[in-house]
Each structure stands twice: as C-alpha cells, then as structure tokens.
Amino acid sequence: MKKRKLQNTRPHEDPPVGVDDDFEQELFFANNEKTLIQESEDAKLAEQINQEEYETSGQLIECGCCYEEVAFEKMAQCDDGHLFCLGCCVSGTSASLGAGKVTLNCFSPGCKFPFARPEIKKFLDAKTFEYFEQRCQQEALLQAEVELERCPFCDFAVEMDASPEECRVFQCMNAACGKESCRLCHEEAHIPLRCDEVEKKGERDKRVFVEDAMTQALVRVCNNRRCKKPFFKEEGCNHIKCSCGTEMCYLCRKTIKGYNHFRPAGGGGCVLHDDTKKQDAALVKEAMKRAADDYDDQGGSKEGQQEGEKGGGDNTRQASSTQ
C-alpha cells in the first residue's frame, strides 16, 4: 500500500476556553483558519489510512450493537470488555445522560458493567462530557452528605466553610454562568445594599410587565402594514402623518386622508385640536391598573409577561403632527 504523508506539521496553541471569550475565540479561529482546516483534513486522512490498514490485515472489530466492522480506535468498551462503535455508544447512553444519571452502563444484553470515565470521554463531545463530570461531582458530594451552596442561576454547587452572614457573595465558577449572587436572598449580588433594599425578581418582573402595558397604552402604531412604526404625540393637532406618508387620526387611530375626518368641537366625532395629554394620562392609568390585576391573576406567568413585552419599547418615536 502506498503511504500518504500528512501535510500539516505546524504546532498551534489551543483556542481560548470560556463563553465569555467569544471575541477571542473568533479571533483565534480567524488567525488559524488555514492551520485548523489542514489539521482537520490530516485527521480524516489518518483515519482513512488507519481504516484501510485494518481492513488489509483483517483486524477490524465488529460492533456489539450495529455489527458494523470498525477500527479499535473508533470503539469504546465497558468494564467487562464489550466493544461498541462510538456512534452506538452515543445513542445507547443518551437516555441515561438525559435523565442526569452518573453511571452509564453497558447496553449489551445481561451486562451490568459500566463504561469507565476514559471510555466515556471517547464518545461524548466536550460540552456533554463537561456536564457529565459536573453531575458526577454533585452526586459524589450528595453521597458524602456535604451541605452545598448552590448557584441560583445554574446547577453549580460547592461546599463553603464560611456562613452566609460571614460571606454574603457567592461566586459561581461555572464558565457558562459566572454570576455573583447573594447567599442570603439568592438574588444577584447587591453589596452594599441590604436584601430588603433590593427589588426582588418577582417584583421586578411585575414592574416591567406593568410598565410595558403602560407604554402600549400611550403608543400608537402606523396603520401601514409595511411600516408599523410605533409613535406618540407630545404636542400639535390630531392629524398625524407618518414618515412613510400614512395619515392617521391620533384620537381614534384610523387611517385618514386630509382633514375631512375631523369635526368641530361639540359636533360629535374626532376634533382637530384638544388636550390629548389628559386622554393619554387616563389611558395609561387604566392600563397600569389592568396590567397589575392581570399579572396577579396569572401568578406572574411567563405568558403574561410576554404579552406585555410585545411592541413599544426602544423603537418608539415621536409623531409628526401636521400643525
């Protein structure tokens, strides 16, 4: 067999680790793109050469699950020696991993032996293996009946010598989280404020929900379905012209043409000039009360919060009154 030489021999540093280093990750891959592509091609070539050599020498091994013949390097085995290809190992252990189990047993009929950790590392991707390691550590601490301090924002837990009164701030060491929290009230760290001086999550969620509803009561939306820009009026007449050219009545919010829509004061219908600030204030007050009652009735559900978050917000702009 003709030997094929691997092309890349240039060493490179490992990419930086941590979700907080996204820019560094992108910069690393941008600077090392050619090297990484060549290494990937070399790895595939090495795997192909290895597979061909195993085939030539008749040393391929049959997977105990799918019965496909593969090279030994592409297999993992339980502690009793049952061999499976890496793809079958992933499929066979996915249910156990999803259930949060820390022991991944062999799936050969009648075998109760587990896969050792080095074998598990062969067929799990880096992120899944990190999760598996964390679950193993947590389970070991629980078995040891150690009192743990847990991060309120993720699953990270650790034993702490100092009491919450002695050390109020908990620093999560999970790279995907990294948040600081208060060990007394389990909210985000708020030193130097006391716990009773900090707005709790439920209070904050209700405030945001009510404020969004109040904004929606004040804000109008352009009737042009291709525009839909939100706006509000601070002064001027009630004939509104959007930047897209659509004309609207500020009072009834209908699309109009010119000024024929408006009627004299006391004549019924919409008037061209009046104190819309009082009307808007009344709408906002009513929306505030209704939103607060709705939030309490829904028990602070996410559905209720999401309804209050639709539209408005930072995209709101002031209307252009024609006067």
N, C-alpha and C positions, 0 to 999 in steps of 0.2 A: 504494500500500500504506500502510495506517495504521501509523504508527510507535508503538511501545510503549516507554515510558520505564522504564529500570531504576530500581528503588526505592532501593537502598542506596547512599549516597554517603559513609558514615562510615568514615574510615580506622581501622585497628586494627593493633596490633603483631603480629608473627609469634609463634606459640607457642614456648615454650622447647624446645630440642632436647636429646636425650640420654636414654637409657633409665634413667639414674639419677635422672631428674627426673619420675618418674611422677606424683607428687602435684601438682607444678607444672603438668604437662600437663592433668591432670583439672581443676584449679582454673581454669586458663586457659579451657578449653572451657566450664566451668560459668558463668563470668563473661561469656563472649562468645557464648553459645549462640544467642541471637536474631540477633546480627550474622552469625554464621557460616552459620546457616540461610538468612538473607536473601541473603547473598553467593552461596551455592550455587544458590538459585533464580534470582538475577540472571544467573549464569554460564550456566545452562541456557537462560534466555530469550534471552540474547545469542547463544548458539549456534543457537537455533531461528531467530531473526531473520536471522542470517548465512546459514543454510542456505536460507531462503526467498528471500533476495535473490539468492543464486547461482542458484537454480532459475529465478527470474523472468528473470534476464539470460542464462540458458543458459551459465553459466560453471562448472558442476560438472565435475569431472575423474574419469575412470574409473580405478579402482584396477587396477594391473597384475597383481594376483593374483586377487581375487574378482570383479573387473569391476563392482563397485558404484560408483555415481557419488557422490562426496563433495566437500565444500569443500576448497580448497587447504590451509587451516589445519589440517585433520584428516588431513594426509598427511605422509609423510617420504620423502626421496629419497636414492638412493645417489649417489656422486660422478659417475656417468655420467648422472644425471638421471631414472632410472626411479622413478616415483612409486607409492607404495603407501599404502593407508589404515593408520591406526595399529594397528588390530586385527590386520591381516595381518602387520604388522611385528613385533608381539609374538609371534605364532605362528611366523613364519618364522625368528626368531632364537633361539627358546627352546632348541633343541638345542645351538646354539653356546655360549650362556650357561651351560647346564648342564654342558658339558664344560670350562668355565673358559677359553674362548678370548677373546682380547683384540681380535680383528678380526672384526667382524660384516659379512660380505659380502652383497651384493645376491643375492636369490634369483630374479631374472629369468633364464630360460634363456640360458646363454652369457655372462652378465655376471660379471666377477670383481672389479668395483669394490666397495669397502667403503662402509658408511654412516659419515659423519663424526660426530664426537662430539656436536655440537649437534643433529644429526638423531636420534641415538640417545636423547638426553635427552628428546625429544618423546614417545617411545612407551614408555619404561621408567618404572616407578614409582620414587619417591625411594630406597627401600631397595635395589632391584635395581641402580639406576644407581650408588649408592654402592659396592656390591660390585664392579660392573664397573670403576669408577675405581680401586679398590684393586688389582684384578687387573692393570690396565694399568700401574700404578706398580710393582708387584712384577716384572712381566715386563720393564719398562724397566731396572730395577736388575740383573736377572739378565743381560740382554743386555750391560750395561756391565761385567759380571764384578766387581761390587762385593760384598764379603763382608758379609753381613747378619746382624744379631742378630734372632732371631725370638722372638715370644711363645710360650711352651709351651702356652698355653690358647686361642689363636685363630690366625688367619692373618697377623696384623700383623707386619711386618718393617721394620727401619730400619738404616741404617748408623750405627755408633758409633765415635767416634775413640778413646775410652779402652778399654783392655783389660779383661777381666772381673776381673782382680786389682785394677785401679785403681778400677773402678766396678762393684761386685758386683750392684747392684739395677737391674733393667730395668723401666721404667715403660711399660706398654702404652698407646698413645694411641688405640686403637680404642675409640670411645664405647660400644660394646656389650660391651666386656670391662673395660678399665681396671685390670687386675690388676698388682700388683708381683711380680716373680719374681727368683729368684737366677740370675745368669748362669753360675755355676759348676756347680750341681747341677740347675738347671731346675725346682726346686720353688718354691712360694710363698716370697716374701722372708722371711728369718728372722733378720735382724740383731737382736741382737748374737751369736746362736748361730752356731757353725761348721756347715758342711754335715754333718759326721759326728755332730753332736749333734742333728740333726733327724730325726724319723721320716719315712721316705720313703713315697710314695703306696702302693706295694705292701705295705709293712709295715703302714701304717695300714688299708688295705682288709682285710688278713688279720685284724688285731686286731679290727676292727669285726665281721667275719664270725664269728669265734670267740666274741666277747662276746655277739652276738645268739643264737648257738646255746646258750650257757650260760644266758642268760636264759630261753629257751624250755624248757630242761630244768627250771628251777625253777618256772616259771609254770604254773598251771592255768587252764583256761578254762571258764566256766559252760556246762553242757550244754544250757541253754535256747537254742534256735536263734534266738529273738528277742532274746536278751540277749548271749551270747558275751563277757561281760566277763572279762578276764584278772585273776587274783589270785594271791597266795601267802600262806602262813600263817607267822607268826613264833612263835606260842605257842598253847596251848589244845588241845582234843581234836580228833579227826579227823572229827567231824561238822561239816560246813561248810554254812552257809546264806547264799546269795547275797542281795543286796538286792532281787532280783526275786522271791525266795521259793523258788527252786530249792534242794533239799537234795542234797548230794554227799558222797561219801567222799573224803577228802583223799589216801588211800593208793592206791586203785585207780581213782579219778576217775570212778566210776559214779554215776548218779543214784539216790538212795535215798529212803525215807520213814521218818522216825523213827530209832530206834536198833536195830531188829531185825537190821540188816545186820551189826552188829559181834559178834565172838566174844571169849570170854575169852582172855587171853594163853596161848599154847601150845596152843590148841584148834583151830588152823587158821583161815584167813580173816583179815579185817582186824580189828585191835583198836582200841578207842576211844581208848586212851592209849598212846603210845610216843614215842620220840625221833625225830621226823621230820627234825630238823636233820641227823642223820648220814646218813639216806637221801637227803635233798636234796643234801648235800655230795657224796655218791658219784655221784648223777645228773649233777651239774654237772661233776665231774671227768671222767666218761666222755664227756659231750657236748663238753667242751673238746678232748680228745684226738681224738675222731672228727671234729670240725669242722676242726681243724688238718690232719688227714690228708686230708680231703675237699678242702679248699682247695688243698693242694699237688697232689693228683691231678688237679684240674680246671685247674690252672695259673692260679689266680686269676681264673677266668672270671666274667663278669657274671652268668651264670645261677646260679653257686654263691653269689655274693654276695646275689642277690635272694632265694634260698631262705632265707638266714639272716636276711633283713630282715623276713620275714613275721611279723606279730603282735608281742606283747610291747611293750617299749619304754616310752614315757612314759605309756601308758594303764594300766599295771599298778597294781593297788591291793591292799591287804592284805585277806585274807579275814576273814570274821566267824565265829569259832568259837562254837559254842553254849554252850561252858563258860566 
